[in-house]
Amino acid sequence: MEKFKKLAIGENRKISIILNHKIYTDIQVINQNFNREKYPNHPEMYQVRYSPQHEFSQALRMLFSEITNYVDYKLVQNNILKTQGIKTTNIKIPEEMRCSIAFYTTENPNIWEAIPVYATEFNQLKNEIAQYSMTEPDFENLLLNDNTAHIVQESHINKIRKLNKNVCDNLKKIYAYRCQICGRLITIPYGNEKKVIEAHHIDPFITSLNNNFNNIIILCPNHHRIIHAYNPIFRLKTKDFLYPNGYKEGLQLNLHL
């Protein structure tokens, strides 16, 4: 397989996307070249482009048919109102219908994977977390280890575990398996064939349900345990952790926050 490679700033690339075990070709992805001097702390922004007639676009319309039908209905309503001279507003998707598509790279830089994410799956998961009174370390362990799960194994849990693993695996590769706080590759003295590095949710997942890359930081086991033990505040603006006793610890490595 080809080595993992992120897009350079401003780079355009033609890729293929896997969705529900089918591959869609000739899709463009762009790492937006916005003004980084004006917005130095803004994360990179990627655009995935395809035409409305593209086979991938049609597949998404089928996949999210409830939203598609809702938007089509609202567009018809708005057109009728416009003919009557009535001002219309932007279409808003009801909270219970909201969903998204998550894109993840693979070992081949020209092939990405797309995974649909439904709000209902996260809501069901939140109810189960509350039912079992899970702590954040317990749930992080659940997301990363199939054999340690002690809540009901349903499809939405497995999907969220897969989403988490894809995000974490890609971030670990970006940082070359080094801790973002200490910058160390801790396996060097013992041989570099093993990768001992962990992922941590900045805002606890069990309360935020935020599994996006900008809520995950890559840490060595020591710093991961320290953060769970002392529960410092992560300050996004200064990119550091503020501990209860006033101690501050910043990031040595940062490519995504």
Beta strands, then each sheet from edge to edge (+ up, - down):
strand 1: 12-19
strand 2: 22-31
strand 3: 46-49
strand 4: 99-105
strand 5: 111-118
strand 6: 198-201
strand 7: 216-219
strand 8: 233-235
strand 9: 240-242
strand 10: 248-250
sheet 1: 3+ 2- 1+ 5+ 4-
sheet 2: 6+ 7-
sheet 3: 8+ 9- 10+
end
